[in-house]
Amino acid sequence: MSMISGTLRDRIGNEMERTMNDMSQPGNAAKSGSQTFKHLEALELLPLPICLRNGSVVNVEHASHFEFTAWLKWNGIPFRGLEEWTFDSKCAIINYALAHGLKPRLIERPRNCSGIVSELFVMPKEAIEDDGGDSA
C-alpha cells in the first residue's frame, strides 16, 4: 500500500514540476497553463493607477478603503462587505476578477507596464500627463 501512495506522490510531484515550469517570473502564471486563469503578483498589482486624489494619481497600494471600493464598483467587480482592504485582499479580489474574465479599467497607463498587465486591463488611449490646466 505504501508503494502505491509513494508512486502516486511521485506522479503528483512530476505533474506539479511540469506545471510549474516557466512560472518563475511574475506574470508567467497568466501566460502558461490555462488561458482562462490570470494571476498577477502583488508587485504587479499594487502600483496600478486606479483613481485620482486631489489631482494626483493613486495606485492600488495607496488607495484608501473607500477609493478601492469605489474602483471595484466602477469596474463591476463583485465583492461582499469588506470594510478594510489589506494588500492581500486587494490582490486577491483583482486576481479573482481577472480569473473570471473581467478587464478592470485603470485611469492611466502604469509606468514600467509589462505586456501581461496591458493585456489584462483597460487603459485610456492617452495617458494623463499633466494636471489638465492650461499654461499661460
Secondary structure, DSSP 8 states (H G I E B T S, - for coil): -HHHHHHHHHHHHHHHHHHHTT-SSTTHHHHSS-TT-----HHHHTT-EEEEETTEEEETTT--HHHHHHHHHHTT------SS--HHHHHHHHHHHHHTT---B-SS--TT--HHHHHHSB--SS---S-S----
